[in-house]
Amino acid sequence: MNPLCSLADLDAGTPMVVRRPPQRSIILMAVDDGLVAFRNACPHAGFELGFSGAALHCEDDQLLKCSVHGALFRRDTGVCVSGPCEGARLKPIELVISGSMVFAPNQSEST
């Protein structure tokens, strides 16, 4: 199992997009009470919310913004609070921290 990143790679203010070949993309970020991760796929149409952490950034630091249709998601829960999928939720990804490395043990390297 390959790590997603090290804890030192995470900036508290910016989400990180980690890619797993061939098509898996994960949004990873530090929040007040730890780390959260979500599959980088909007529940509205399945498109990636953004290709980089900076693209997901919203002026309100508590929200992520889908770059395709403008949906807004809470960073801590992944719940959509505004947009075409309001009330839906980003798929959470389980994280494990071992030493200084962050892993997603239930994510296949090839799917």
MARRODO-672410 format. One record per atom (N, C-alpha, C, O): atom name; residue in one letter; x negated, z negated, y negated. Coordinates in pm, whole numbers, always signed. Example, Ala and Ser with C-alpha at 12.3 -4.5 7.8 and 13.67 -1.06 7.14 Angstrom:
2
{rec "N"; "A"; {-1319; -780; +569}}
{rec "CA"; "A"; {-1230; -780; +450}}
{rec "C"; "A"; {-1320; -780; +330}}
{rec "O"; "A"; {-1424; -846; +332}}
{rec "N"; "S"; {-1285; -708; +225}}
{rec "CA"; "S"; {-1367; -714; +106}}
{rec "C"; "S"; {-1290; -787; -3}}
{rec "O"; "S"; {-1341; -804; -114}}
# end
This chain:
111
{rec "N"; "M"; {-86; +0; +118}}
{rec "CA"; "M"; {+0; +0; +0}}
{rec "C"; "M"; {-90; +0; -124}}
{rec "O"; "M"; {-173; -89; -141}}
{rec "N"; "N"; {-73; +100; -209}}
{rec "CA"; "N"; {-152; +110; -331}}
{rec "C"; "N"; {-85; +32; -444}}
{rec "O"; "N"; {+38; +29; -452}}
{rec "N"; "P"; {-165; -31; -531}}
{rec "CA"; "P"; {-105; -104; -643}}
{rec "C"; "P"; {-45; -8; -746}}
{rec "O"; "P"; {-90; +105; -761}}
{rec "N"; "L"; {+57; -56; -818}}
{rec "CA"; "L"; {+113; +20; -929}}
{rec "C"; "L"; {+20; +14; -1049}}
{rec "O"; "L"; {-3; +114; -1117}}
{rec "N"; "C"; {-34; -106; -1074}}
{rec "CA"; "C"; {-124; -127; -1187}}
{rec "C"; "C"; {-181; -267; -1177}}
{rec "O"; "C"; {-147; -342; -1086}}
{rec "N"; "S"; {-268; -301; -1270}}
{rec "CA"; "S"; {-315; -439; -1279}}
{rec "C"; "S"; {-236; -508; -1390}}
{rec "O"; "S"; {-179; -441; -1477}}
{rec "N"; "L"; {-231; -640; -1386}}
{rec "CA"; "L"; {-161; -714; -1490}}
{rec "C"; "L"; {-220; -684; -1628}}
{rec "O"; "L"; {-148; -682; -1728}}
{rec "N"; "A"; {-350; -662; -1632}}
{rec "CA"; "A"; {-417; -634; -1760}}
{rec "C"; "A"; {-373; -500; -1821}}
{rec "O"; "A"; {-387; -480; -1941}}
{rec "N"; "D"; {-319; -409; -1739}}
{rec "CA"; "D"; {-273; -279; -1788}}
{rec "C"; "D"; {-143; -287; -1867}}
{rec "O"; "D"; {-109; -196; -1943}}
{rec "N"; "L"; {-70; -397; -1850}}
{rec "CA"; "L"; {+62; -408; -1911}}
{rec "C"; "L"; {+53; -461; -2053}}
{rec "O"; "L"; {-12; -562; -2080}}
{rec "N"; "D"; {+119; -391; -2143}}
{rec "CA"; "D"; {+131; -432; -2282}}
{rec "C"; "D"; {+271; -488; -2298}}
{rec "O"; "D"; {+369; -421; -2266}}
{rec "N"; "A"; {+282; -610; -2348}}
{rec "CA"; "A"; {+412; -677; -2357}}
{rec "C"; "A"; {+515; -597; -2435}}
{rec "O"; "A"; {+635; -614; -2412}}
{rec "N"; "G"; {+474; -511; -2527}}
{rec "CA"; "G"; {+570; -439; -2609}}
{rec "C"; "G"; {+606; -300; -2561}}
{rec "O"; "G"; {+699; -239; -2614}}
{rec "N"; "T"; {+533; -247; -2462}}
{rec "CA"; "T"; {+554; -107; -2423}}
{rec "C"; "T"; {+578; -94; -2273}}
{rec "O"; "T"; {+498; -144; -2194}}
{rec "N"; "P"; {+686; -28; -2233}}
{rec "CA"; "P"; {+707; -1; -2092}}
{rec "C"; "P"; {+599; +95; -2040}}
{rec "O"; "P"; {+546; +177; -2115}}
{rec "N"; "M"; {+569; +85; -1912}}
{rec "CA"; "M"; {+473; +174; -1847}}
{rec "C"; "M"; {+547; +258; -1744}}
{rec "O"; "M"; {+629; +206; -1668}}
{rec "N"; "V"; {+520; +387; -1741}}
{rec "CA"; "V"; {+576; +473; -1638}}
{rec "C"; "V"; {+466; +500; -1537}}
{rec "O"; "V"; {+359; +552; -1571}}
{rec "N"; "V"; {+493; +464; -1411}}
{rec "CA"; "V"; {+398; +483; -1302}}
{rec "C"; "V"; {+456; +588; -1208}}
{rec "O"; "V"; {+571; +578; -1168}}
{rec "N"; "R"; {+377; +686; -1174}}
{rec "CA"; "R"; {+422; +794; -1086}}
{rec "C"; "R"; {+369; +775; -945}}
{rec "O"; "R"; {+253; +740; -925}}
{rec "N"; "R"; {+456; +798; -850}}
{rec "CA"; "R"; {+420; +799; -709}}
{rec "C"; "R"; {+457; +934; -653}}
{rec "O"; "R"; {+574; +973; -656}}
{rec "N"; "P"; {+359; +1007; -600}}
{rec "CA"; "P"; {+388; +1141; -549}}
{rec "C"; "P"; {+488; +1136; -434}}
{rec "O"; "P"; {+492; +1036; -363}}
{rec "N"; "P"; {+567; +1240; -412}}
{rec "CA"; "P"; {+569; +1360; -494}}
{rec "C"; "P"; {+661; +1348; -616}}
{rec "O"; "P"; {+635; +1413; -717}}
{rec "N"; "Q"; {+767; +1266; -610}}
{rec "CA"; "Q"; {+861; +1267; -722}}
{rec "C"; "Q"; {+903; +1128; -768}}
{rec "O"; "Q"; {+984; +1118; -860}}
{rec "N"; "R"; {+852; +1023; -710}}
{rec "CA"; "R"; {+895; +888; -746}}
{rec "C"; "R"; {+832; +847; -879}}
{rec "O"; "R"; {+711; +864; -899}}
{rec "N"; "S"; {+912; +793; -969}}
{rec "CA"; "S"; {+864; +745; -1098}}
{rec "C"; "S"; {+927; +608; -1122}}
{rec "O"; "S"; {+1048; +590; -1105}}
{rec "N"; "I"; {+845; +512; -1163}}
{rec "CA"; "I"; {+888; +374; -1181}}
{rec "C"; "I"; {+859; +330; -1324}}
{rec "O"; "I"; {+751; +358; -1377}}
{rec "N"; "I"; {+955; +261; -1386}}
{rec "CA"; "I"; {+936; +199; -1516}}
{rec "C"; "I"; {+898; +53; -1490}}
{rec "O"; "I"; {+970; -19; -1421}}
{rec "N"; "L"; {+787; +12; -1545}}
{rec "CA"; "L"; {+736; -124; -1524}}
{rec "C"; "L"; {+709; -185; -1660}}
{rec "O"; "L"; {+654; -119; -1748}}
{rec "N"; "M"; {+750; -312; -1679}}
{rec "CA"; "M"; {+724; -374; -1808}}
{rec "C"; "M"; {+726; -526; -1799}}
{rec "O"; "M"; {+790; -585; -1712}}
{rec "N"; "A"; {+655; -585; -1893}}
{rec "CA"; "A"; {+655; -730; -1907}}
{rec "C"; "A"; {+775; -768; -1995}}
{rec "O"; "A"; {+800; -706; -2098}}
{rec "N"; "V"; {+847; -869; -1952}}
{rec "CA"; "V"; {+957; -925; -2030}}
{rec "C"; "V"; {+931; -1074; -2045}}
{rec "O"; "V"; {+835; -1127; -1988}}
{rec "N"; "D"; {+1015; -1142; -2121}}
{rec "CA"; "D"; {+993; -1283; -2150}}
{rec "C"; "D"; {+963; -1368; -2028}}
{rec "O"; "D"; {+874; -1453; -2032}}
{rec "N"; "D"; {+1036; -1347; -1921}}
{rec "CA"; "D"; {+1020; -1434; -1804}}
{rec "C"; "D"; {+945; -1368; -1689}}
{rec "O"; "D"; {+963; -1407; -1574}}
{rec "N"; "G"; {+862; -1270; -1716}}
{rec "CA"; "G"; {+781; -1209; -1610}}
{rec "C"; "G"; {+775; -1058; -1619}}
{rec "O"; "G"; {+767; -1001; -1728}}
{rec "N"; "L"; {+780; -994; -1502}}
{rec "CA"; "L"; {+774; -849; -1493}}
{rec "C"; "L"; {+904; -797; -1433}}
{rec "O"; "L"; {+966; -863; -1350}}
{rec "N"; "V"; {+944; -679; -1477}}
{rec "CA"; "V"; {+1057; -609; -1416}}
{rec "C"; "V"; {+1017; -464; -1393}}
{rec "O"; "V"; {+929; -411; -1460}}
{rec "N"; "A"; {+1084; -402; -1297}}
{rec "CA"; "A"; {+1061; -261; -1269}}
{rec "C"; "A"; {+1193; -197; -1229}}
{rec "O"; "A"; {+1278; -260; -1165}}
{rec "N"; "F"; {+1208; -72; -1269}}
{rec "CA"; "F"; {+1328; +5; -1236}}
{rec "C"; "F"; {+1287; +145; -1196}}
{rec "O"; "F"; {+1184; +196; -1242}}
{rec "N"; "R"; {+1367; +208; -1111}}
{rec "CA"; "R"; {+1345; +349; -1082}}
{rec "C"; "R"; {+1371; +427; -1210}}
{rec "O"; "R"; {+1470; +402; -1279}}
{rec "N"; "N"; {+1285; +520; -1243}}
{rec "CA"; "N"; {+1295; +597; -1367}}
{rec "C"; "N"; {+1395; +711; -1347}}
{rec "O"; "N"; {+1357; +828; -1340}}
{rec "N"; "A"; {+1522; +674; -1336}}
{rec "CA"; "A"; {+1629; +772; -1317}}
{rec "C"; "A"; {+1755; +719; -1383}}
{rec "O"; "A"; {+1803; +611; -1348}}
{rec "N"; "C"; {+1808; +793; -1477}}
{rec "CA"; "C"; {+1930; +753; -1547}}
{rec "C"; "C"; {+2049; +760; -1450}}
{rec "O"; "C"; {+2065; +860; -1381}}
{rec "N"; "P"; {+2132; +654; -1445}}
{rec "CA"; "P"; {+2248; +658; -1356}}
{rec "C"; "P"; {+2352; +762; -1399}}
{rec "O"; "P"; {+2441; +795; -1320}}
{rec "N"; "H"; {+2343; +814; -1520}}
{rec "CA"; "H"; {+2437; +913; -1570}}
{rec "C"; "H"; {+2419; +1048; -1501}}
{rec "O"; "H"; {+2514; +1105; -1448}}
{rec "N"; "A"; {+2295; +1099; -1501}}
{rec "CA"; "A"; {+2273; +1233; -1447}}
{rec "C"; "A"; {+2150; +1242; -1356}}
{rec "O"; "A"; {+2120; +1350; -1305}}
{rec "N"; "G"; {+2079; +1131; -1336}}
{rec "CA"; "G"; {+1965; +1132; -1246}}
{rec "C"; "G"; {+1834; +1178; -1307}}
{rec "O"; "G"; {+1731; +1174; -1240}}
{rec "N"; "F"; {+1835; +1221; -1433}}
{rec "CA"; "F"; {+1712; +1262; -1499}}
{rec "C"; "F"; {+1623; +1141; -1526}}
{rec "O"; "F"; {+1673; +1029; -1536}}
{rec "N"; "E"; {+1492; +1164; -1539}}
{rec "CA"; "E"; {+1403; +1057; -1582}}
{rec "C"; "E"; {+1441; +1015; -1723}}
{rec "O"; "E"; {+1475; +1100; -1806}}
{rec "N"; "L"; {+1436; +885; -1749}}
{rec "CA"; "L"; {+1464; +838; -1884}}
{rec "C"; "L"; {+1359; +891; -1980}}
{rec "O"; "L"; {+1392; +927; -2094}}
{rec "N"; "G"; {+1235; +896; -1937}}
{rec "CA"; "G"; {+1126; +947; -2018}}
{rec "C"; "G"; {+1003; +965; -1933}}
{rec "O"; "G"; {+992; +909; -1824}}
{rec "N"; "F"; {+910; +1045; -1982}}
{rec "CA"; "F"; {+789; +1074; -1906}}
{rec "C"; "F"; {+675; +978; -1935}}
{rec "O"; "F"; {+575; +977; -1863}}
{rec "N"; "S"; {+690; +896; -2040}}
{rec "CA"; "S"; {+589; +797; -2073}}
{rec "C"; "S"; {+658; +673; -2126}}
{rec "O"; "S"; {+774; +678; -2167}}
{rec "N"; "G"; {+586; +560; -2126}}
{rec "CA"; "G"; {+643; +438; -2179}}
{rec "C"; "G"; {+682; +451; -2325}}
{rec "O"; "G"; {+785; +398; -2367}}
{rec "N"; "A"; {+601; +522; -2402}}
{rec "CA"; "A"; {+630; +539; -2544}}
{rec "C"; "A"; {+761; +616; -2564}}
{rec "O"; "A"; {+834; +588; -2659}}
{rec "N"; "A"; {+791; +710; -2475}}
{rec "CA"; "A"; {+914; +788; -2486}}
{rec "C"; "A"; {+1037; +702; -2461}}
{rec "O"; "A"; {+1146; +736; -2509}}
{rec "N"; "L"; {+1023; +592; -2389}}
{rec "CA"; "L"; {+1135; +504; -2357}}
{rec "C"; "L"; {+1160; +402; -2466}}
{rec "O"; "L"; {+1265; +337; -2468}}
{rec "N"; "H"; {+1064; +388; -2555}}
{rec "CA"; "H"; {+1071; +282; -2655}}
{rec "C"; "H"; {+1187; +304; -2751}}
{rec "O"; "H"; {+1213; +416; -2795}}
{rec "N"; "C"; {+1255; +196; -2781}}
{rec "CA"; "C"; {+1364; +198; -2877}}
{rec "C"; "C"; {+1326; +104; -2991}}
{rec "O"; "C"; {+1249; +10; -2970}}
{rec "N"; "E"; {+1378; +128; -3109}}
{rec "CA"; "E"; {+1346; +41; -3222}}
{rec "C"; "E"; {+1378; -105; -3192}}
{rec "O"; "E"; {+1309; -195; -3240}}
{rec "N"; "D"; {+1482; -129; -3115}}
{rec "CA"; "D"; {+1516; -264; -3071}}
{rec "C"; "D"; {+1433; -292; -2946}}
{rec "O"; "D"; {+1455; -229; -2842}}
{rec "N"; "D"; {+1340; -385; -2953}}
{rec "CA"; "D"; {+1248; -410; -2841}}
{rec "C"; "D"; {+1317; -464; -2716}}
{rec "O"; "D"; {+1250; -485; -2615}}
{rec "N"; "Q"; {+1447; -488; -2720}}
{rec "CA"; "Q"; {+1519; -537; -2603}}
{rec "C"; "Q"; {+1580; -424; -2522}}
{rec "O"; "Q"; {+1640; -448; -2417}}
{rec "N"; "L"; {+1565; -299; -2570}}
{rec "CA"; "L"; {+1632; -186; -2506}}
{rec "C"; "L"; {+1534; -75; -2469}}
{rec "O"; "L"; {+1429; -58; -2531}}
{rec "N"; "L"; {+1572; -1; -2366}}
{rec "CA"; "L"; {+1506; +124; -2327}}
{rec "C"; "L"; {+1601; +237; -2365}}
{rec "O"; "L"; {+1722; +221; -2358}}
{rec "N"; "K"; {+1545; +350; -2405}}
{rec "CA"; "K"; {+1629; +463; -2445}}
{rec "C"; "K"; {+1603; +582; -2355}}
{rec "O"; "K"; {+1488; +622; -2335}}
{rec "N"; "C"; {+1710; +639; -2301}}
{rec "CA"; "C"; {+1700; +762; -2223}}
{rec "C"; "C"; {+1676; +877; -2319}}
{rec "O"; "C"; {+1753; +899; -2412}}
{rec "N"; "S"; {+1569; +951; -2296}}
{rec "CA"; "S"; {+1534; +1061; -2386}}
{rec "C"; "S"; {+1622; +1184; -2367}}
{rec "O"; "S"; {+1617; +1276; -2448}}
{rec "N"; "V"; {+1703; +1187; -2261}}
{rec "CA"; "V"; {+1789; +1303; -2237}}
{rec "C"; "V"; {+1923; +1292; -2309}}
{rec "O"; "V"; {+1959; +1381; -2386}}
{rec "N"; "H"; {+1997; +1182; -2287}}
{rec "CA"; "H"; {+2130; +1169; -2347}}
{rec "C"; "H"; {+2142; +1048; -2439}}
{rec "O"; "H"; {+2252; +1021; -2489}}
{rec "N"; "G"; {+2033; +975; -2463}}
{rec "CA"; "G"; {+2036; +866; -2559}}
{rec "C"; "G"; {+2096; +735; -2510}}
{rec "O"; "G"; {+2120; +646; -2591}}
{rec "N"; "A"; {+2122; +722; -2381}}
{rec "CA"; "A"; {+2176; +596; -2329}}
{rec "C"; "A"; {+2076; +484; -2356}}
{rec "O"; "A"; {+1955; +505; -2354}}
{rec "N"; "L"; {+2129; +364; -2381}}
{rec "CA"; "L"; {+2045; +247; -2408}}
{rec "C"; "L"; {+2064; +144; -2297}}
{rec "O"; "L"; {+2176; +112; -2259}}
{rec "N"; "F"; {+1952; +94; -2245}}
{rec "CA"; "F"; {+1952; +0; -2134}}
{rec "C"; "F"; {+1880; -128; -2173}}
{rec "O"; "F"; {+1778; -124; -2242}}
{rec "N"; "R"; {+1933; -242; -2131}}
{rec "CA"; "R"; {+1864; -369; -2152}}
{rec "C"; "R"; {+1737; -371; -2070}}
{rec "O"; "R"; {+1738; -334; -1952}}
{rec "N"; "R"; {+1628; -413; -2130}}
{rec "CA"; "R"; {+1500; -418; -2060}}
{rec "C"; "R"; {+1499; -521; -1947}}
{rec "O"; "R"; {+1438; -498; -1843}}
{rec "N"; "D"; {+1567; -632; -1967}}
{rec "CA"; "D"; {+1560; -740; -1869}}
{rec "C"; "D"; {+1646; -717; -1746}}
{rec "O"; "D"; {+1613; -765; -1637}}
{rec "N"; "T"; {+1758; -645; -1762}}
{rec "CA"; "T"; {+1851; -625; -1650}}
{rec "C"; "T"; {+1869; -480; -1608}}
{rec "O"; "T"; {+1914; -454; -1496}}
{rec "N"; "G"; {+1836; -385; -1696}}
{rec "CA"; "G"; {+1858; -244; -1667}}
{rec "C"; "G"; {+2001; -199; -1687}}
{rec "O"; "G"; {+2035; -86; -1653}}
{rec "N"; "V"; {+2087; -284; -1742}}
{rec "CA"; "V"; {+2228; -249; -1764}}
{rec "C"; "V"; {+2240; -161; -1889}}
{rec "O"; "V"; {+2180; -189; -1992}}
{rec "N"; "C"; {+2317; -54; -1876}}
{rec "CA"; "C"; {+2341; +36; -1989}}
{rec "C"; "C"; {+2443; -28; -2083}}
{rec "O"; "C"; {+2553; -64; -2042}}
{rec "N"; "V"; {+2404; -41; -2210}}
{rec "CA"; "V"; {+2492; -104; -2309}}
{rec "C"; "V"; {+2552; -2; -2405}}
{rec "O"; "V"; {+2641; -36; -2483}}
{rec "N"; "S"; {+2505; +123; -2399}}
{rec "CA"; "S"; {+2559; +226; -2487}}
{rec "C"; "S"; {+2522; +363; -2431}}
{rec "O"; "S"; {+2411; +384; -2383}}
{rec "N"; "G"; {+2616; +455; -2437}}
{rec "CA"; "G"; {+2588; +590; -2391}}
{rec "C"; "G"; {+2683; +633; -2281}}
{rec "O"; "G"; {+2780; +562; -2252}}
{rec "N"; "P"; {+2658; +748; -2220}}
{rec "CA"; "P"; {+2751; +806; -2124}}
{rec "C"; "P"; {+2763; +729; -1992}}
{rec "O"; "P"; {+2854; +755; -1914}}
{rec "N"; "C"; {+2673; +635; -1967}}
{rec "CA"; "C"; {+2681; +558; -1842}}
{rec "C"; "C"; {+2697; +409; -1869}}
{rec "O"; "C"; {+2653; +326; -1790}}
{rec "N"; "E"; {+2760; +375; -1981}}
{rec "CA"; "E"; {+2777; +235; -2021}}
{rec "C"; "E"; {+2833; +153; -1906}}
{rec "O"; "E"; {+2932; +191; -1843}}
{rec "N"; "G"; {+2768; +39; -1879}}
{rec "CA"; "G"; {+2809; -50; -1770}}
{rec "C"; "G"; {+2734; -25; -1641}}
{rec "O"; "G"; {+2726; -114; -1556}}
{rec "N"; "A"; {+2678; +94; -1624}}
{rec "CA"; "A"; {+2598; +125; -1504}}
{rec "C"; "A"; {+2461; +58; -1520}}
{rec "O"; "A"; {+2429; +3; -1625}}
{rec "N"; "R"; {+2383; +65; -1415}}
{rec "CA"; "R"; {+2255; -6; -1416}}
{rec "C"; "R"; {+2145; +78; -1356}}
{rec "O"; "R"; {+2167; +152; -1260}}
{rec "N"; "L"; {+2024; +65; -1412}}
{rec "CA"; "L"; {+1906; +125; -1351}}
{rec "C"; "L"; {+1879; +54; -1219}}
{rec "O"; "L"; {+1906; -65; -1206}}
{rec "N"; "K"; {+1826; +127; -1120}}
{rec "CA"; "K"; {+1799; +67; -990}}
{rec "C"; "K"; {+1674; -21; -1000}}
{rec "O"; "K"; {+1566; +28; -1032}}
{rec "N"; "P"; {+1689; -153; -972}}
{rec "CA"; "P"; {+1572; -242; -979}}
{rec "C"; "P"; {+1475; -218; -864}}
{rec "O"; "P"; {+1515; -178; -754}}
{rec "N"; "I"; {+1348; -241; -891}}
{rec "CA"; "I"; {+1242; -228; -792}}
{rec "C"; "I"; {+1178; -365; -773}}
{rec "O"; "I"; {+1138; -429; -870}}
{rec "N"; "E"; {+1169; -409; -650}}
{rec "CA"; "E"; {+1105; -537; -620}}
{rec "C"; "E"; {+955; -528; -644}}
{rec "O"; "E"; {+891; -430; -605}}
{rec "N"; "L"; {+900; -629; -709}}
{rec "CA"; "L"; {+756; -634; -737}}
{rec "C"; "L"; {+693; -754; -667}}
{rec "O"; "L"; {+756; -857; -648}}
{rec "N"; "V"; {+568; -737; -629}}
{rec "CA"; "V"; {+487; -846; -575}}
{rec "C"; "V"; {+355; -845; -650}}
{rec "O"; "V"; {+293; -741; -668}}
{rec "N"; "I"; {+314; -964; -695}}
{rec "CA"; "I"; {+185; -977; -762}}
{rec "C"; "I"; {+89; -1043; -665}}
{rec "O"; "I"; {+118; -1150; -610}}
{rec "N"; "S"; {-24; -980; -644}}
{rec "CA"; "S"; {-128; -1034; -557}}
{rec "C"; "S"; {-258; -1033; -636}}
{rec "O"; "S"; {-312; -926; -668}}
{rec "N"; "G"; {-308; -1152; -668}}
{rec "CA"; "G"; {-425; -1160; -754}}
{rec "C"; "G"; {-388; -1106; -890}}
{rec "O"; "G"; {-296; -1158; -954}}
{rec "N"; "S"; {-456; -1004; -936}}
{rec "CA"; "S"; {-426; -945; -1066}}
{rec "C"; "S"; {-357; -809; -1053}}
{rec "O"; "S"; {-343; -736; -1151}}
{rec "N"; "M"; {-316; -774; -932}}
{rec "CA"; "M"; {-256; -642; -908}}
{rec "C"; "M"; {-105; -653; -885}}
{rec "O"; "M"; {-56; -753; -831}}
{rec "N"; "V"; {-33; -548; -926}}
{rec "CA"; "V"; {+113; -541; -912}}
{rec "C"; "V"; {+147; -434; -808}}
{rec "O"; "V"; {+99; -321; -816}}
{rec "N"; "F"; {+229; -473; -711}}
{rec "CA"; "F"; {+270; -383; -602}}
{rec "C"; "F"; {+422; -372; -596}}
{rec "O"; "F"; {+493; -463; -640}}
{rec "N"; "A"; {+471; -262; -542}}
{rec "CA"; "A"; {+613; -242; -512}}
{rec "C"; "A"; {+621; -218; -361}}
{rec "O"; "A"; {+620; -103; -317}}
{rec "N"; "P"; {+630; -326; -282}}
{rec "CA"; "P"; {+617; -313; -137}}
{rec "C"; "P"; {+725; -231; -68}}
{rec "O"; "P"; {+700; -178; +40}}
{rec "N"; "N"; {+842; -220; -125}}
{rec "CA"; "N"; {+951; -147; -60}}
{rec "C"; "N"; {+963; -4; -106}}
{rec "O"; "N"; {+1060; +64; -72}}
{rec "N"; "Q"; {+865; +45; -182}}
{rec "CA"; "Q"; {+865; +184; -228}}
{rec "C"; "Q"; {+769; +264; -144}}
{rec "O"; "Q"; {+649; +236; -141}}
{rec "N"; "S"; {+821; +364; -77}}
{rec "CA"; "S"; {+737; +451; +4}}
{rec "C"; "S"; {+642; +529; -84}}
{rec "O"; "S"; {+680; +571; -194}}
{rec "N"; "E"; {+522; +549; -39}}
{rec "CA"; "E"; {+424; +629; -113}}
{rec "C"; "E"; {+462; +776; -114}}
{rec "O"; "E"; {+415; +851; -199}}
{rec "N"; "S"; {+548; +818; -23}}
{rec "CA"; "S"; {+577; +960; -11}}
{rec "C"; "S"; {+720; +999; -44}}
{rec "O"; "S"; {+758; +1114; -25}}
{rec "N"; "T"; {+802; +903; -93}}
{rec "CA"; "T"; {+940; +939; -128}}
{rec "C"; "T"; {+971; +906; -270}}
{rec "O"; "T"; {+1083; +930; -315}}
# end
